[in-house]
């Protein structure tokens, strides 16, 4: 069985002529009835994809180097998808055998639907599938009992997928873009498109602060060394304070944020906040997110999407300014990088009881100063401002009380003494 890692001259080989010939020779393998509208978002771009397959998870029996399983139907149960497209006749035959077990849920008409833009978009957002595959493979690797062998194999499939993401998938997709544009495979040495076009800093649409997203956090009283003394330390970073319903959760609207917190335990002083980034600092922030290849649909949708950035919701009040930097899925504050005491000494800045800076000018000075240092996180520091809403966060969470023992009557306790 071909493991699917053999390099392809020119970067792309069209499997469809071979697949059609094999289906004529082996008509029982023609189990392709999947619909593009139902395709699994985990499929890599290419002609083959899994859609509404069954959940028996048998496809890897025939094509372990091409098919993997998801967890859409529960933590240990899901459908099948294609994580590596075939690049020769042997691999194509293996994939057809694996798709047979999908009971009509696979399809081979991807070329009719993928476009230059959608392939590039999939590649640009691949951090989403990476995060899912890492988490799910780790969970499946720890399964014990009767089905341990099955889930160890399923986890191996996701690890192979991760290796493919970091290996030859870039080369394959560049060849696939050529195939979609030219209707043929590229010749060896022939130029192929790059997946990510070079990004050039565009003139900022505005220098005014733009809405990046909403978050819910619990301000904290701090007096630690290296941090400002603050009665209610507040920041968009989840490093020094807690966010709800979990750290680094961003929301597109206040309603989404409040709904996510409605069924979790919410401290009385938790509040809704909005992060705004000056327009002339948005490019640096977005570039760090893109280069990290993490899944940030809210932040990128607001600051780098096709639609105009929405205005903040009514009723918010300005709280203050801070300095932030994005590093591989984590938004850091300058305060968690032991910069506060040095900034006080070097710049003479002050912070308020929220640990925030008084204005944009001061925040910009601190960001410029931090970017000139070589002892901080490898990020581009930028100024940002926070809005807050004073209304408490409502929750329907009810803690489950442990059952209390039934009190014993005094005469029973007395009898127990004898």
C-alpha positions as CSV (number, residue, x, y, z in Angstrom):
1,X,0.0,0.0,0.0
2,X,1.4,3.4,-1.1
3,X,1.9,5.7,1.9
4,X,1.1,8.8,-0.2
5,X,4.3,10.7,0.5
6,X,6.0,10.2,-2.9
7,X,7.0,13.5,-4.5
8,X,5.0,14.4,-7.7
9,X,6.9,15.8,-10.7
10,X,5.5,19.3,-11.3
11,X,3.6,19.2,-7.9
12,X,0.2,17.8,-9.1
13,X,-1.1,14.6,-10.7
14,X,-4.8,14.5,-11.8
15,X,-6.3,11.3,-10.4
16,X,-9.7,11.6,-12.0
17,X,-9.0,9.8,-15.3
18,X,-7.5,6.9,-13.4
19,X,-10.5,6.9,-10.9
20,X,-13.0,6.8,-13.7
21,X,-11.2,3.9,-15.4
22,X,-11.1,2.0,-12.1
23,X,-14.8,2.6,-11.4
24,X,-15.6,1.1,-14.8
25,X,-13.4,-2.0,-14.0
26,X,-14.7,-2.2,-10.4
27,X,-18.3,-0.8,-10.5
28,X,-19.0,-2.0,-6.9
29,X,-16.5,0.8,-5.7
30,X,-18.8,3.5,-7.2
31,X,-20.2,4.7,-3.9
32,X,-19.8,8.4,-4.6
33,X,-23.0,10.4,-3.8
34,X,-21.7,13.1,-1.4
35,X,-22.9,16.7,-1.8
36,X,-20.5,19.7,-1.9
37,X,-22.9,21.6,0.4
38,X,-22.4,18.9,3.1
39,X,-18.6,18.5,2.7
40,X,-16.6,18.3,5.9
41,X,-14.5,21.4,6.4
42,X,-11.5,19.3,7.4
43,X,-11.1,17.9,3.8
44,X,-8.0,19.2,2.1
45,X,-8.7,20.9,-1.3
46,X,-8.8,18.5,-4.2
47,X,-11.1,16.4,-6.3
48,X,-12.1,13.9,-3.5
49,X,-13.9,14.9,-0.3
50,X,-16.0,13.4,2.4
51,X,-19.5,14.8,3.1
52,X,-22.3,13.0,4.9
53,X,-20.5,9.7,5.3
54,X,-21.6,7.1,7.7
55,X,-20.1,6.9,11.2
56,X,-18.8,3.3,11.2
57,X,-15.3,4.7,10.7
58,X,-14.0,1.9,8.5
59,X,-12.5,4.0,5.7
60,X,-9.0,3.8,7.1
61,X,-9.1,0.0,6.6
62,X,-8.8,0.6,2.9
63,X,-7.0,4.0,2.8
64,X,-5.1,4.8,6.0
65,X,-2.9,7.3,4.2
66,X,-5.8,9.3,2.8
67,X,-8.8,9.0,5.1
68,X,-9.2,10.2,8.7
69,X,-12.1,10.5,11.1
70,X,-13.7,13.5,12.8
71,X,-15.6,13.7,16.2
72,X,-18.8,15.5,15.0
73,X,-21.1,12.8,16.5
74,X,-19.5,12.8,19.9
75,X,-16.0,12.8,21.5
76,X,-15.3,9.3,20.2
77,X,-17.6,9.1,17.2
78,X,-17.7,10.9,13.8
79,X,-17.6,10.9,10.1
80,X,-14.8,10.5,7.5
81,X,-12.9,13.0,5.4
82,X,-10.0,13.1,3.0
83,X,-6.8,14.5,4.5
84,X,-4.4,13.5,1.6
85,X,-5.4,13.5,-2.1
86,X,-4.0,10.6,-4.2
87,X,-1.0,11.4,-6.4
88,X,-0.6,8.2,-8.4
89,X,-2.7,5.2,-9.6
90,X,-2.0,3.0,-6.6
91,X,-3.1,5.7,-4.2
92,X,-6.2,6.3,-6.2
93,X,-7.2,2.7,-6.0
94,X,-6.6,2.7,-2.2
95,X,-8.7,5.8,-1.8
96,X,-11.6,4.3,-3.9
97,X,-11.5,1.2,-1.6
98,X,-11.6,3.4,1.5
99,X,-14.4,5.6,0.1
100,X,-16.5,2.4,-0.4
101,X,-17.0,2.3,3.4
102,X,-18.5,5.8,3.4
103,X,-21.8,4.4,2.0
104,X,-22.3,7.1,-0.6
105,X,-21.0,10.0,1.6
106,X,-17.8,10.7,-0.4
107,X,-17.6,12.6,-3.7
108,X,-15.1,13.2,-6.4
109,X,-16.3,16.4,-8.0
110,X,-14.2,18.8,-6.0
111,X,-12.6,20.3,-9.1
112,X,-16.1,21.7,-10.1
113,X,-16.3,23.6,-6.8
114,X,-12.9,24.7,-5.6
115,X,-11.7,28.0,-6.9
116,X,-8.4,29.9,-6.6
117,X,-9.9,32.1,-3.9
118,X,-11.4,29.2,-1.8
119,X,-8.2,27.1,-1.9
120,X,-6.2,30.1,-0.7
121,X,-8.7,30.8,2.0
122,X,-8.6,27.2,3.2
123,X,-4.8,27.3,3.4
124,X,-4.9,30.7,5.2
125,X,-7.3,29.3,7.8
126,X,-5.6,26.0,8.2
127,X,-4.8,26.9,11.8
128,X,-8.3,25.9,12.6
129,X,-7.9,22.3,11.5
130,X,-4.5,22.1,13.1
131,X,-5.9,23.1,16.5
132,X,-8.7,20.6,16.2
133,X,-6.4,17.7,15.1
134,X,-3.9,18.3,17.9
135,X,-6.7,18.3,20.6
136,X,-8.6,15.3,19.1
137,X,-5.6,13.1,18.5
138,X,-4.4,13.7,22.1
139,X,-7.9,12.7,23.4
140,X,-8.1,9.6,21.2
141,X,-4.6,8.5,22.2
142,X,-5.7,8.2,25.8
143,X,-8.7,6.0,25.1
144,X,-8.6,2.7,27.0
145,X,-10.6,-0.5,26.9
146,X,-12.2,-2.5,24.1
147,X,-11.8,0.1,21.4
148,X,-8.3,1.3,22.3
149,X,-6.7,-0.1,19.0
150,X,-9.3,1.7,16.9
151,X,-8.8,5.1,18.4
152,X,-5.0,4.7,18.5
153,X,-5.3,4.2,14.7
154,X,-7.7,7.2,14.4
155,X,-5.2,9.3,16.4
156,X,-2.4,8.2,14.1
157,X,-4.5,9.4,11.1
158,X,-4.7,12.9,12.6
159,X,-1.0,12.9,13.4
160,X,-0.4,12.0,9.7
161,X,-2.7,14.8,8.7
162,X,-0.6,17.3,10.9
163,X,2.6,16.0,9.3
164,X,1.0,16.5,5.8
165,X,0.0,20.1,6.7
166,X,3.6,20.8,7.6
167,X,5.1,18.8,4.8
168,X,4.1,18.4,1.1
169,X,0.6,19.9,1.2
170,X,1.8,23.3,0.4
171,X,3.5,22.0,-2.8
172,X,0.4,19.9,-3.7
173,X,-1.9,22.8,-3.4
174,X,0.3,25.1,-5.5
175,X,0.1,22.5,-8.2
176,X,-3.7,22.2,-7.7
177,X,-4.1,25.9,-8.2
178,X,-2.2,25.6,-11.5
179,X,-4.5,22.7,-12.5
180,X,-7.6,24.7,-11.7
181,X,-6.4,27.7,-13.7
182,X,-4.9,25.9,-16.7
183,X,-6.9,22.6,-16.8
184,X,-3.7,20.5,-16.8
185,X,-0.9,19.5,-14.5
186,X,2.2,21.7,-14.3
187,X,5.3,20.4,-16.0
188,X,8.5,19.8,-14.0
189,X,10.1,23.2,-13.3
190,X,7.1,25.1,-14.5
191,X,6.2,28.1,-12.3
192,X,3.2,27.5,-10.0
193,X,1.2,30.1,-7.9
194,X,2.2,30.8,-4.3
195,X,-0.6,30.0,-1.8
196,X,-0.1,33.2,0.1
197,X,0.3,36.3,-1.9
198,X,2.8,38.8,-0.5
199,X,1.0,41.1,1.9
200,X,2.0,44.7,1.6
201,X,1.1,47.3,4.2
202,X,-1.9,49.1,2.9
203,X,-2.5,52.7,3.9
204,X,-4.7,52.6,7.0
205,X,-8.3,53.4,6.2
206,X,-8.3,55.5,9.4
207,X,-6.2,56.2,12.4
208,X,-9.3,56.0,14.7
209,X,-9.6,53.0,17.0
210,X,-11.4,50.1,15.3
211,X,-13.4,47.3,17.0
212,X,-11.4,44.1,17.2
213,X,-13.9,42.1,19.3
214,X,-15.7,41.7,22.6
215,X,-14.6,39.6,25.7
216,X,-15.8,39.0,29.2
217,X,-13.3,39.2,32.0
218,X,-12.9,39.5,35.8
219,X,-10.8,42.4,37.0
220,X,-8.4,41.5,39.8
221,X,-6.7,43.2,42.6
222,X,-2.9,42.9,42.2
223,X,0.1,44.0,44.1
224,X,2.7,41.7,42.7
225,X,6.3,42.6,41.9
226,X,6.7,43.9,38.4
227,X,3.0,44.8,38.1
228,X,1.3,48.1,38.9
229,X,-0.7,48.3,42.1
230,X,-4.2,48.1,40.8
231,X,-7.5,47.6,42.6
232,X,-9.2,46.3,39.5
233,X,-6.5,45.2,37.0
234,X,-8.1,45.1,33.6
235,X,-6.7,44.0,30.3
236,X,-7.6,42.2,27.0
237,X,-4.9,39.6,27.8
238,X,-5.9,36.4,29.6
239,X,-2.4,36.1,31.1
240,X,-2.9,38.1,34.3
241,X,-6.7,37.9,34.7
242,X,-9.5,35.4,34.0
243,X,-11.7,35.5,31.0
244,X,-15.1,33.8,30.5
245,X,-16.4,31.3,29.5
246,X,-12.7,30.5,29.0
247,X,-9.4,32.3,28.3
248,X,-8.9,33.9,24.9
249,X,-12.6,33.7,23.9
250,X,-13.5,36.5,21.4
251,X,-17.0,37.4,20.4
252,X,-18.4,39.4,17.4
253,X,-21.3,41.0,19.3
254,X,-22.2,41.6,23.0
255,X,-25.1,39.2,22.6
256,X,-22.8,36.4,21.6
257,X,-20.6,37.1,24.6
258,X,-23.5,37.2,27.1
259,X,-25.0,34.1,25.7
260,X,-21.7,32.2,26.1
261,X,-21.6,33.1,29.7
262,X,-25.3,32.4,30.5
263,X,-24.7,28.9,31.7
264,X,-21.4,29.1,33.5
265,X,-20.5,30.4,36.9
266,X,-19.9,34.1,36.7
267,X,-18.3,36.2,39.5
268,X,-20.3,39.3,40.5
269,X,-17.6,41.7,39.2
270,X,-17.2,40.1,35.7
271,X,-18.0,42.6,33.0
272,X,-18.3,42.9,29.2
273,X,-15.4,44.7,27.5
274,X,-14.5,45.7,23.9
275,X,-11.0,45.9,22.5
276,X,-10.3,48.7,19.9
277,X,-7.1,49.0,17.9
278,X,-6.0,52.2,16.2
279,X,-6.3,51.9,12.4
280,X,-2.6,52.6,11.8
281,X,-1.7,49.7,14.1
282,X,-4.1,47.1,12.7
283,X,-1.8,45.8,10.0
284,X,0.9,44.8,12.5
285,X,-1.7,43.0,14.7
286,X,-3.3,41.2,11.7
287,X,0.1,40.2,10.3
288,X,1.1,38.5,13.6
289,X,-2.2,36.6,13.6
290,X,-1.7,35.5,10.0
291,X,1.9,34.4,10.5
292,X,0.9,32.4,13.6
293,X,-1.7,30.4,11.5
294,X,-4.1,30.4,14.4
295,X,-7.9,30.5,14.0
296,X,-9.2,33.9,15.0
297,X,-12.4,34.5,13.0
298,X,-13.6,37.4,15.2
299,X,-10.4,39.4,15.2
300,X,-9.7,38.8,11.5
301,X,-13.3,39.2,10.5
302,X,-13.5,42.7,12.1
303,X,-10.0,44.0,11.3
304,X,-9.2,42.2,8.0
305,X,-12.4,41.0,6.6
306,X,-14.2,42.1,3.4
307,X,-17.0,44.0,5.3
308,X,-16.6,47.3,7.1
309,X,-15.5,47.1,10.7
310,X,-18.7,47.4,12.9
311,X,-19.1,50.2,15.3
312,X,-19.0,49.3,19.1
313,X,-22.3,48.7,20.7
314,X,-24.0,51.6,22.4
315,X,-23.7,52.2,26.2
316,X,-20.0,51.4,26.5
317,X,-17.6,53.9,28.3
318,X,-13.9,54.4,27.6
319,X,-11.8,52.7,30.3
320,X,-8.2,53.5,29.3
321,X,-5.3,52.4,27.1
322,X,-2.9,49.5,27.2
323,X,-0.1,47.9,25.1
324,X,-0.6,44.4,23.6
325,X,1.1,41.9,21.3
326,X,-0.1,38.7,19.7
327,X,2.0,35.5,19.9
328,X,0.7,32.1,18.6
329,X,-2.8,32.3,19.8
330,X,-2.2,34.3,22.9
331,X,-2.7,38.1,23.3
332,X,0.0,39.3,25.7
333,X,0.0,42.5,27.7
334,X,3.1,44.5,28.3
335,X,2.4,44.0,32.0
336,X,3.0,40.3,31.8
337,X,6.4,40.9,30.3
338,X,7.9,42.6,33.4
339,X,8.1,45.9,31.5
340,X,6.1,48.1,33.9
341,X,8.9,49.0,36.3
342,X,11.3,49.7,33.5
343,X,8.7,51.9,31.7
344,X,8.1,53.9,34.9
345,X,11.9,54.5,35.2
346,X,12.6,55.1,31.5
347,X,9.5,56.9,30.4
348,X,8.0,58.3,33.6
349,X,4.6,56.8,32.8
350,X,1.8,56.2,35.3
351,X,-1.1,53.8,35.4
352,X,-4.6,54.0,37.0
353,X,-6.4,51.7,39.4
354,X,-7.1,49.4,36.4
355,X,-3.4,49.2,35.4
356,X,-4.3,51.2,32.3
357,X,-2.5,54.1,30.6
358,X,-4.1,57.5,30.5
359,X,-4.2,58.2,26.7
360,X,-3.2,57.0,23.2
361,X,0.0,59.1,23.2
362,X,1.3,57.4,26.3
363,X,0.4,53.9,25.0
364,X,2.1,54.6,21.7
365,X,5.2,55.7,23.5
366,X,5.3,52.5,25.5
367,X,4.7,50.4,22.4
368,X,7.5,52.1,20.5
369,X,9.8,51.7,23.5
370,X,8.9,48.0,23.9
371,X,9.4,47.2,20.2
372,X,12.9,48.6,20.5
373,X,13.9,46.1,23.2
374,X,15.2,42.6,22.7
375,X,14.0,41.0,25.9
376,X,10.3,40.8,25.3
377,X,8.0,38.3,23.6
378,X,8.7,38.1,19.8
379,X,5.6,40.3,19.0
380,X,4.9,43.7,17.5
381,X,3.6,45.7,20.4
382,X,0.7,48.1,19.6
383,X,-1.5,50.5,21.6
384,X,-5.1,49.6,22.2
385,X,-8.0,51.0,24.2
386,X,-10.8,49.3,26.1
387,X,-14.5,50.0,26.5
388,X,-16.6,48.5,29.2
389,X,-20.3,48.2,30.1
390,X,-21.3,48.6,33.7
391,X,-24.2,46.1,33.8
392,X,-23.4,42.8,35.6
393,X,-23.2,39.6,33.6
394,X,-26.3,37.5,34.1
395,X,-26.0,33.7,34.4
396,X,-28.5,30.9,35.0
397,X,-25.7,28.7,36.5
398,X,-26.8,26.9,39.6
399,X,-24.1,25.0,41.5
400,X,-24.9,21.4,42.4
401,X,-24.8,21.1,46.2
402,X,-23.3,18.0,47.7
403,X,-26.0,15.9,49.6
404,X,-25.9,16.7,53.3
405,X,-26.2,13.8,55.8
406,X,-29.5,13.5,57.6
407,X,-29.2,14.9,61.2
408,X,-29.2,12.2,63.9
409,X,-31.7,12.7,66.8
410,X,-30.1,13.5,70.1
411,X,-31.4,10.3,71.8
412,X,-29.8,8.3,69.0
413,X,-26.4,10.1,69.5
414,X,-26.7,9.4,73.2
415,X,-27.5,5.7,72.7
416,X,-24.3,5.5,70.5
417,X,-22.2,6.4,73.5
418,X,-23.1,3.2,75.3
